Amino acid sequence: MTKYEVMFIVKATLDEAKIANITKDVQKLLTDSKAKVIEFKDMGRKKLAYPINKEVSGFYYLITTEASHDAIREFDRKLRINENILRHLILKKESE
């Protein structure tokens, strides 16, 4: 298993309950594929550098996870489909 960092931005126009459900669903996507969520960090609401789909701010989240390559590929595919996630980025962490 390899360590990855995943950052994603959720639309700020959604209500609090919907945002909480989205973050739980994102974590569930990882755990369902036998990945281990090491750390989940809520970085709060931030203004975007430029509008994305007419959104000017979003809620930023950072996940540190340990997963297989196939699990991350499927996770990436599902995040692309989710219309409530404005952007996401998956980085492979170097061995320490």
Backbone bond lengths (Angstrom), bond angles and torsions (degrees), N, CA, C in turn:
res aa  C-N    CA-C-N  psi(-1)  N-CA   C-N-CA  omega(-1)  CA-C   N-CA-C  phi
1 M - - - 1.449 - - 1.533 109.27 -
2 T 1.308 114.27 142.98 1.453 122.13 -177.44 1.521 109.44 -112.13
3 K 1.333 116.97 148.24 1.462 121.05 177.23 1.525 109.71 -86.96
4 Y 1.330 114.91 138.19 1.461 122.21 178.26 1.520 109.37 -133.68
5 E 1.324 115.51 153.55 1.457 122.04 169.29 1.521 107.38 -114.74
6 V 1.318 115.76 130.87 1.459 121.36 -179.71 1.524 107.79 -120.60
7 M 1.315 116.72 124.24 1.455 120.66 173.55 1.522 106.82 -116.26
8 F 1.335 115.75 134.36 1.457 119.27 176.69 1.513 110.41 -140.24
9 I 1.333 115.50 154.17 1.463 123.02 -178.05 1.521 108.51 -118.12
10 V 1.329 115.93 125.76 1.463 122.69 179.39 1.531 108.22 -102.93
11 K 1.320 116.15 143.31 1.469 121.62 178.45 1.528 110.64 -53.35
12 A 1.323 116.52 135.43 1.460 121.77 179.88 1.523 112.24 -82.84
13 T 1.328 118.05 -12.50 1.463 121.24 -177.41 1.529 112.37 -81.51
14 L 1.325 117.85 -4.50 1.462 121.60 179.39 1.521 110.09 -82.84
15 D 1.336 116.48 157.25 1.467 119.06 177.40 1.536 110.37 -77.92
16 E 1.330 115.62 165.05 1.469 121.87 -174.36 1.522 113.47 -58.70
17 A 1.326 117.17 -41.16 1.469 121.14 -178.68 1.534 110.60 -64.77
18 K 1.315 116.34 -41.37 1.467 121.08 179.91 1.535 110.44 -65.11
19 I 1.324 117.01 -41.38 1.464 121.16 178.76 1.523 110.27 -64.47
20 A 1.319 117.70 -41.44 1.468 121.91 178.03 1.525 110.36 -62.19
21 N 1.326 117.41 -40.98 1.468 121.07 178.04 1.529 111.51 -65.07
22 I 1.313 117.05 -39.67 1.462 120.54 179.43 1.525 110.30 -63.60
23 T 1.333 117.79 -44.58 1.460 120.20 -179.83 1.528 111.64 -65.42
24 K 1.330 117.07 -37.34 1.472 120.17 175.92 1.524 110.66 -65.81
25 D 1.330 116.74 -40.74 1.466 120.94 179.26 1.531 111.53 -64.17
26 V 1.323 116.68 -38.83 1.465 120.49 179.24 1.534 109.51 -63.99
27 Q 1.324 116.79 -44.74 1.463 119.80 178.34 1.523 111.04 -65.39
28 K 1.333 116.41 -36.71 1.467 121.03 179.78 1.530 110.83 -66.28
29 L 1.335 117.59 -35.62 1.463 121.06 176.36 1.528 110.44 -56.98
30 L 1.313 115.86 -40.52 1.468 120.03 179.90 1.525 111.60 -71.51
31 T 1.322 116.91 -48.38 1.463 119.65 -176.26 1.525 111.99 -67.99
32 D 1.319 117.75 -30.46 1.468 120.61 177.02 1.524 112.32 -66.57
33 S 1.329 116.42 -26.44 1.462 120.00 178.95 1.533 111.50 -96.83
34 K 1.322 115.71 23.02 1.468 123.72 176.40 1.522 113.34 65.04
35 A 1.315 116.60 26.53 1.463 121.04 173.88 1.529 108.18 -90.23
36 K 1.299 115.99 156.01 1.464 121.46 -178.75 1.528 108.59 -110.22
37 V 1.330 116.91 121.11 1.460 121.38 177.09 1.525 106.88 -84.37
38 I 1.331 116.52 113.30 1.463 121.61 -178.08 1.523 110.51 -84.45
39 E 1.333 116.10 -44.02 1.458 120.38 -177.81 1.521 109.55 -147.47
40 F 1.332 115.57 140.18 1.462 122.05 175.01 1.514 107.13 -126.93
41 K 1.329 116.60 122.15 1.458 120.42 -176.03 1.526 110.42 -124.96
42 D 1.339 115.77 125.61 1.466 122.39 174.33 1.521 106.67 -89.80
43 M 1.325 116.36 115.35 1.461 120.61 -176.97 1.529 112.50 -95.68
44 G 1.326 116.60 0.38 1.455 121.25 174.50 1.518 114.43 85.83
45 R 1.326 113.12 -176.29 1.469 120.73 -178.61 1.516 109.26 -85.39
46 K 1.328 115.57 133.69 1.468 121.18 179.42 1.522 109.51 -137.71
47 K 1.323 114.08 152.59 1.461 120.43 176.44 1.525 108.03 -77.25
48 L 1.313 116.81 136.18 1.461 121.85 178.50 1.527 109.78 -77.30
49 A 1.316 116.95 151.78 1.464 121.49 178.82 1.530 111.15 -66.25
50 Y 1.323 115.24 -30.83 1.463 121.34 177.81 1.525 107.41 -150.85
51 P 1.346 118.00 154.14 1.472 119.92 -179.41 1.527 112.03 -63.81
52 I 1.324 115.29 137.59 1.460 122.19 174.97 1.526 106.40 -120.90
53 N 1.313 117.04 116.15 1.471 121.87 -177.38 1.530 111.66 50.63
54 K 1.314 115.96 44.52 1.464 124.68 178.58 1.534 113.32 67.17
55 E 1.295 118.31 12.53 1.472 123.24 175.52 1.527 107.45 -95.67
56 V 1.338 117.07 135.70 1.463 120.36 -179.52 1.531 112.61 -109.39
57 S 1.344 117.51 -10.00 1.461 120.55 176.01 1.524 108.89 -146.44
58 G 1.315 114.90 164.96 1.456 119.59 -179.21 1.518 111.24 -159.00
59 F 1.316 116.35 165.36 1.457 122.69 177.00 1.527 108.21 -95.57
60 Y 1.322 115.71 124.83 1.466 122.40 -176.90 1.524 110.29 -97.32
61 Y 1.327 115.96 138.59 1.467 122.40 177.87 1.519 109.29 -135.55
62 L 1.330 115.67 145.64 1.455 122.10 179.47 1.523 108.98 -128.21
63 I 1.321 115.82 128.08 1.465 121.62 178.87 1.524 108.24 -121.72
64 T 1.330 115.77 131.07 1.460 121.23 169.58 1.514 105.93 -103.92
65 T 1.326 116.65 126.86 1.459 120.85 -173.67 1.520 111.21 -139.36
66 E 1.297 114.75 158.90 1.457 122.53 173.54 1.519 106.26 -118.82
67 A 1.339 116.42 118.26 1.463 119.64 -173.57 1.524 110.65 -151.53
68 S 1.318 114.03 165.62 1.466 119.78 174.79 1.528 109.08 -82.90
69 H 1.313 115.91 163.69 1.467 120.96 -179.93 1.528 111.23 -61.82
70 D 1.332 117.01 -41.62 1.471 120.61 -179.78 1.521 111.73 -64.28
71 A 1.330 116.44 -38.80 1.467 120.66 179.33 1.524 110.33 -64.58
72 I 1.323 116.95 -41.96 1.465 120.80 179.53 1.519 111.11 -67.58
73 R 1.320 117.32 -37.79 1.470 120.46 179.12 1.534 110.13 -63.41
74 E 1.314 117.40 -43.48 1.474 121.01 178.83 1.531 110.38 -67.98
75 F 1.331 116.87 -39.91 1.462 122.51 177.53 1.531 109.98 -59.53
76 D 1.327 117.12 -45.26 1.458 122.83 178.41 1.526 110.73 -59.98
77 R 1.310 116.72 -43.84 1.468 121.55 179.83 1.530 110.94 -60.69
78 K 1.328 116.65 -43.66 1.465 120.41 -177.95 1.524 112.06 -70.91
79 L 1.332 117.65 -33.39 1.466 119.24 176.66 1.522 111.36 -68.30
80 R 1.326 117.39 -34.61 1.471 120.64 177.84 1.526 111.37 -63.28
81 I 1.316 117.02 -33.02 1.466 122.13 -177.59 1.524 111.70 -75.94
82 N 1.337 117.15 -32.96 1.463 122.11 -175.20 1.528 110.85 -66.16
83 E 1.321 117.14 116.19 1.461 122.12 -176.00 1.526 113.24 -75.51
84 N 1.340 118.12 -14.75 1.460 121.43 179.40 1.523 113.10 -86.98
85 I 1.321 117.15 -8.76 1.455 121.76 176.71 1.529 107.63 -100.83
86 L 1.338 114.83 116.96 1.464 119.90 -175.95 1.519 111.93 -72.68
87 R 1.324 116.82 -47.68 1.465 122.66 179.82 1.522 108.96 -147.65
88 H 1.337 114.67 156.65 1.461 119.84 171.90 1.518 109.17 -148.40
89 L 1.312 115.05 156.08 1.451 121.56 -179.55 1.526 108.18 -142.78
90 I 1.325 116.39 131.25 1.464 121.93 179.17 1.520 107.53 -118.08
91 L 1.335 115.19 122.89 1.459 121.34 179.49 1.523 110.01 -119.56
92 K 1.317 115.41 136.70 1.462 120.66 175.76 1.523 107.56 -85.59
93 K 1.348 116.49 126.32 1.460 120.60 179.94 1.525 109.74 -81.75
94 E 1.310 115.20 142.79 1.471 120.58 177.03 1.514 110.02 -72.55
95 S 1.311 116.43 153.53 1.460 121.66 177.17 1.516 109.14 -65.02
96 E 1.314 115.01 139.09 1.474 119.77 -177.90 1.497 111.34 -94.92
